[in-house]
Amino acid sequence: MTSPREVLILEPDAEGHAQEWLQHLAEFVAADPTAAAISVVAPAPLCAALSRSMPIVADGRIRFIALTPRELKLCTHRSLSIAAFARWWTMRRYLARTGADSGFFLSIDLLCLPLALGLRAAGKPISGVLFRPSVHYRALGKYQPSSAERLRDLRKDLLYRLMLRNPSVRTVLSLDPFFPLHAESHYNHGVKVRPLPEPPIMVPSDGGAAPAVDFVPPGRVGLLLFGYLTERKGPLAVLDALRLLPTHIGRRTALLLAGRIDPTIHSAIKERCSTLAREQPELWLRIEDRWLDRAELAVLVERSDVVLAPYQRFVGSSGVLMWAARAGRPVLAQEYGLVGRLTRDHRLGAVADSSDPAHLAREIERMIVHGPRNFIDVPSAAAFAFSCTPYRFASTLLSSLSEGVTA
């Protein structure tokens, strides 16, 4: 296989990691004249934000193409099947229009269905990043799947097997470092799956940035749960767990929920906070229900004593682990799946059955009694956090598009 002269990258989602990842790729291409040129097809606001930060030397080798409103609507449709086929069709159209040699999906999970059906893209090779493999979770640790999870894994296993058979699929990059070995040993074309080191979270320095809340109050252990707070992130389980703490532990505890709260759980959060005010009156609890910028989050993580990642059987990795490890703060994470395995392997903190408030409460009490610092191996956490540079991430991703594979 020859190296592509131009790679077309499709990313309809403007939130989350997209801007940061595309920034890494663009900076790599700008710095290396031998790297393939890239065309980024993305929402107009994301294209505008990336264009403003591009070096002059990148002119002609990096271009941004804004999705039309109709394309964006279809590619982000609530029906995952509609969104999947819309993304495949959009990739096909832009590959033909731009003449790019190769197509890349920043997230290929949705594309498993059309690619498993054998659909191709204008005769061009296709690659992408797979975020949510779970078919190998039995090998990661304790795993007792529900009937719904067993059905999900069977469906994924079939789709992965068929997708990798598609001749158009060149490389599937996995952020889960354990999945490529599973794929190679279980699928005929599993050698197409390669590991991709997750890039570090880049926090811009803003010397004047400071949180609006005085966190952590003196004499307390500060627990921080941040991000877009959905039920899956575990805020309800944490609030239920705090009710179960002994009173003398409650008076030593401070919890900050920092981030926009999903409207669907607003009333449940409010109800649990009222209950806590009655049953744990000496516990310190604050909620910052708003978007926080990265510099502000960095300050909060630095001030915290424990970073919470009590996901509810979440599949995949989590940037929260990186945030905590970079700051040398222990996490209290779900024991399930990749998050639990990474926490144990790199000694990032403690794990718990986060779907069980009683189990979560016991781990919170244990961390407060014994001291949060005794639950993290700081050198190991630092090695985990800094094991990947933006350069290594971008070079691994782009080089994978020109590597030949043998099935």
C-alpha positions in Angstrom: 0.0 0.0 0.0 1.3 3.5 -0.8 1.0 6.4 1.5 -2.0 8.6 0.7 -1.3 12.1 -0.6 -4.5 13.5 0.9 -6.7 12.1 3.7 -10.3 13.2 4.1 -11.4 13.3 7.8 -15.1 13.4 8.5 -16.3 14.5 12.0 -19.9 15.8 12.3 -19.8 16.1 16.1 -18.3 19.5 17.2 -18.4 18.6 21.0 -15.9 16.7 23.1 -12.5 15.6 21.8 -13.0 16.6 18.1 -11.4 20.0 18.1 -8.4 19.0 20.2 -7.7 15.9 18.1 -8.0 17.8 14.8 -5.7 20.5 16.2 -3.1 17.8 16.9 -3.4 16.4 13.4 -3.2 19.8 11.7 -0.2 20.9 13.7 1.6 17.6 12.9 0.9 18.0 9.1 2.0 21.7 9.3 5.3 20.7 10.9 6.1 17.7 8.7 6.2 18.5 4.9 6.3 14.7 4.1 3.0 14.0 5.9 -0.2 13.6 3.9 -2.3 16.6 3.3 -5.6 16.6 5.2 -9.1 17.8 4.4 -11.4 18.1 7.4 -15.2 17.9 6.8 -16.9 19.2 9.9 -19.5 21.6 11.2 -18.9 25.2 10.2 -18.2 26.5 13.8 -15.5 23.8 14.2 -14.0 24.6 10.9 -13.8 28.3 11.8 -12.2 27.6 15.2 -9.6 25.4 13.6 -8.9 27.8 10.7 -8.1 30.6 13.1 -5.3 28.6 14.8 -3.6 27.2 11.7 0.0 28.1 11.0 0.7 30.0 7.8 3.1 27.3 6.7 0.1 24.9 6.5 -1.6 26.8 3.7 -2.4 24.5 0.9 -1.9 21.3 2.9 -4.7 21.6 5.3 -8.2 22.6 4.3 -11.5 22.8 6.1 -14.9 22.1 4.5 -18.1 23.0 6.3 -20.9 20.5 6.3 -24.2 21.9 4.9 -27.0 22.2 7.4 -28.8 19.3 5.8 -25.7 17.0 5.9 -25.1 17.9 9.5 -28.7 17.2 10.5 -28.6 13.8 8.9 -25.2 12.9 10.2 -26.2 13.7 13.8 -29.8 12.3 13.5 -31.2 10.8 16.7 -31.7 7.5 14.8 -28.3 5.9 14.9 -29.0 3.9 11.8 -29.9 7.1 9.8 -26.8 8.8 11.2 -24.6 5.9 10.2 -25.7 5.7 6.6 -25.7 9.5 6.3 -22.1 9.5 7.4 -21.1 6.8 5.0 -22.9 8.6 2.1 -21.3 12.0 3.1 -17.8 10.4 3.2 -18.4 8.9 -0.2 -19.6 12.2 -1.7 -16.6 14.2 -0.4 -14.1 11.6 -1.3 -15.3 11.8 -4.9 -15.6 15.6 -4.8 -12.1 16.3 -3.3 -10.2 13.5 -5.0 -8.6 12.6 -1.6 -6.9 9.2 -1.6 -8.2 7.9 1.8 -11.1 8.5 4.1 -10.9 8.6 7.9 -13.7 8.7 10.5 -12.7 10.3 13.8 -15.3 7.9 15.3 -16.0 4.8 13.3 -18.4 3.1 15.8 -21.5 4.2 14.0 -20.1 3.1 10.7 -19.9 -0.6 11.7 -23.3 -1.3 10.3 -22.9 0.1 6.7 -19.3 -1.2 6.5 -20.4 -4.7 7.8 -22.9 -4.7 4.9 -20.0 -4.4 2.5 -20.6 -0.8 1.5 -17.6 1.0 0.1 -16.6 4.6 -0.5 -15.8 5.5 -4.1 -13.1 2.8 -4.3 -11.0 4.5 -1.6 -9.7 2.9 1.6 -11.5 3.7 4.8 -10.1 3.9 8.4 -11.3 5.2 11.7 -11.1 5.2 15.5 -13.2 2.7 17.4 -14.3 4.1 20.8 -16.6 1.5 22.4 -15.4 -2.1 22.0 -16.8 -4.3 24.8 -16.7 -7.8 23.4 -13.4 -8.5 25.3 -14.5 -7.3 28.7 -14.3 -10.8 30.3 -10.5 -10.6 29.8 -10.3 -7.3 31.6 -11.6 -8.4 35.0 -14.8 -9.2 36.8 -17.6 -9.1 34.2 -21.1 -10.3 34.7 -23.0 -9.0 31.8 -26.8 -8.5 31.9 -28.9 -10.0 29.2 -29.0 -6.6 27.4 -25.2 -6.4 27.5 -24.8 -10.0 26.2 -27.0 -9.1 23.3 -25.1 -5.9 22.7 -21.8 -7.8 22.7 -23.1 -10.4 20.3 -24.2 -7.7 17.9 -20.9 -5.9 18.1 -19.0 -9.1 17.6 -20.9 -9.9 14.4 -20.5 -6.3 13.1 -16.8 -6.1 13.9 -16.2 -9.5 12.2 -18.1 -8.4 9.0 -16.7 -4.9 9.0 -13.1 -6.1 9.1 -13.8 -8.4 6.1 -14.8 -5.4 4.0 -11.9 -4.8 1.6 -12.4 -1.0 1.8 -11.6 -1.0 5.6 -7.8 -0.5 5.9 -7.2 0.2 9.6 -9.4 0.4 12.7 -7.6 2.2 15.5 -8.6 1.4 19.1 -8.1 3.6 22.2 -8.6 0.4 24.2 -5.1 -1.1 24.3 -6.5 -4.6 25.1 -8.8 -4.8 22.1 -6.3 -5.2 19.2 -4.9 -8.5 20.7 -8.5 -9.8 21.1 -9.3 -8.8 17.5 -6.2 -10.5 16.2 -6.9 -13.8 18.0 -10.7 -13.9 17.3 -11.2 -12.4 13.8 -9.8 -13.5 10.5 -9.0 -9.9 9.6 -8.2 -8.8 13.1 -4.7 -7.6 12.2 -6.4 -4.5 10.8 -7.1 -3.4 14.4 -4.2 -1.3 15.8 -3.7 0.5 19.1 -3.9 4.3 19.2 -2.5 6.1 22.2 -5.0 8.6 23.6 -3.5 12.1 23.5 -3.1 14.0 26.7 -5.7 16.6 27.6 -4.3 20.0 26.8 -5.3 22.7 29.3 -4.7 26.3 28.1 -3.0 28.4 30.8 -5.1 31.4 31.9 -3.4 32.9 34.9 -6.5 34.8 36.1 -8.9 31.9 35.9 -10.2 30.8 39.3 -13.3 28.8 40.2 -16.3 30.8 41.5 -16.7 28.3 44.4 -14.4 28.1 47.5 -13.4 24.4 47.1 -12.2 22.6 49.3 -13.3 24.0 52.7 -10.6 23.6 55.4 -10.7 20.3 57.3 -12.6 18.4 54.7 -11.7 15.9 52.0 -12.9 17.3 48.6 -14.6 15.0 46.2 -15.0 16.3 42.7 -17.4 15.0 40.0 -17.2 17.1 36.8 -18.2 17.1 33.2 -21.6 17.0 31.5 -23.5 15.3 34.4 -25.8 12.6 33.0 -27.2 9.7 35.0 -24.6 7.5 33.3 -21.8 9.6 34.9 -23.1 8.6 38.4 -24.2 11.8 40.2 -27.3 10.1 41.5 -25.4 7.1 42.8 -22.9 9.4 44.6 -25.6 11.4 46.3 -27.3 8.2 47.4 -24.0 6.9 48.7 -23.4 10.1 50.8 -26.6 9.5 52.7 -25.1 6.2 53.9 -21.9 7.7 55.4 -21.5 7.8 59.2 -22.2 11.2 60.6 -18.5 11.7 61.7 -17.4 11.0 58.1 -20.0 13.2 56.6 -18.7 16.2 58.5 -15.3 15.6 57.0 -16.7 15.3 53.4 -17.1 18.0 50.7 -18.7 17.2 47.3 -18.6 19.5 44.3 -20.7 18.7 41.2 -19.1 20.8 38.5 -20.7 21.0 35.1 -24.0 21.3 33.2 -26.6 18.9 34.6 -28.6 16.9 32.1 -32.2 18.3 32.3 -33.6 14.8 32.6 -32.1 14.3 36.0 -32.6 17.9 37.4 -35.5 16.9 39.6 -33.8 13.8 40.9 -30.7 15.8 41.8 -32.8 18.4 43.6 -34.7 15.7 45.5 -31.5 13.9 46.7 -29.9 17.2 47.7 -33.0 18.0 49.9 -32.7 14.6 51.5 -29.0 15.0 52.2 -29.6 18.4 53.8 -31.9 16.7 56.3 -30.0 13.5 56.9 -26.4 14.7 56.5 -26.6 18.4 57.6 -22.9 18.7 58.3 -21.8 17.4 54.8 -20.6 20.2 52.5 -22.3 20.0 49.1 -22.2 22.5 46.2 -23.4 22.3 42.6 -22.0 24.5 39.8 -24.6 23.8 37.1 -22.8 25.5 34.2 -20.2 25.0 31.5 -16.7 25.4 33.0 -13.7 26.1 30.8 -10.7 23.9 30.8 -8.5 26.3 32.8 -11.1 26.5 35.5 -11.5 22.7 35.6 -7.7 22.3 35.9 -7.8 24.5 39.1 -10.6 22.5 40.6 -8.9 19.2 39.9 -5.7 20.5 41.5 -7.7 21.6 44.6 -9.6 18.4 45.0 -8.5 15.4 47.0 -10.4 12.7 45.1 -11.7 12.8 41.5 -14.9 10.8 41.0 -15.5 8.6 38.0 -18.4 6.5 39.2 -19.8 5.6 35.8 -22.7 3.3 35.5 -21.3 0.4 33.5 -19.7 2.8 30.9 -17.9 1.2 27.9 -14.6 2.7 26.8 -12.0 5.0 28.4 -12.5 8.3 30.1 -10.6 11.6 29.9 -11.3 12.0 33.7 -8.6 9.4 34.4 -6.1 11.6 32.5 -7.2 14.8 34.3 -6.7 13.2 37.7 -3.4 11.4 36.8 -1.9 14.6 35.5 -2.7 16.4 38.7 -1.6 13.5 40.9 -5.1 13.0 42.4 -6.6 9.6 43.1 -9.8 8.6 41.3 -12.7 6.6 42.7 -13.9 4.8 39.6 -16.2 2.1 38.4 -14.6 -1.4 38.6 -16.3 -2.4 35.3 -14.6 -2.5 32.0 -11.7 -0.5 30.7 -12.0 2.3 33.2 -11.6 -0.2 36.1 -8.8 -2.1 34.4 -6.8 1.1 33.7 -7.4 2.3 37.3 -6.1 -1.0 38.7 -3.2 -1.5 36.3 -1.7 2.0 36.7 -2.7 2.4 40.3 -4.7 5.5 39.7 -6.9 5.1 42.8 -9.7 2.9 44.0 -12.5 1.1 42.2 -16.0 0.2 43.3 -19.3 -1.3 42.1 -20.5 2.2 41.4 -24.1 1.0 40.7 -24.3 0.0 44.4 -24.5 3.1 46.6 -23.6 1.0 49.7 -20.4 -0.2 48.0 -19.6 3.3 46.8 -20.2 4.7 50.3 -17.7 2.1 51.8 -15.0 3.1 49.4 -15.6 6.9 50.0 -15.4 6.2 53.8 -12.2 4.1 53.3 -10.5 6.9 51.3 -11.4 9.5 53.8 -10.3 7.5 56.8 -7.0 6.3 55.3 -6.2 9.4 53.4 -6.7 9.8 49.6 -2.9 10.0 48.9 -2.6 6.4 50.0 -4.7 5.2 47.1 -2.5 6.5 44.2 0.9 5.6 43.0 1.9 9.1 41.8 4.9 8.1 39.6 2.8 5.4 37.9 -0.1 7.8 37.4 2.3 10.4 35.9 3.7 7.8 33.6 0.2 6.9 32.5 -0.8 10.5 31.9 2.3 11.5 29.9 2.7 8.2 28.0 1.4 9.8 24.8 2.3 13.2 23.3 0.2 15.0 20.6 3.0 14.2 18.2 2.9 10.4 18.9 -0.9 10.4 18.6 -0.9 12.2 15.3 2.0 10.3 13.8 0.5 6.9 14.8 -2.9 7.8 13.3 -1.6 9.1 10.0 1.1 6.4 9.6 -1.5 3.7 10.1 -3.2 4.8 6.8 -0.2 3.8 4.7 0.7 0.5 6.5 0.0 -2.7 4.7 -1.8 -5.5 6.6 -1.8 -9.2 6.0 -5.0 -11.1 6.8 
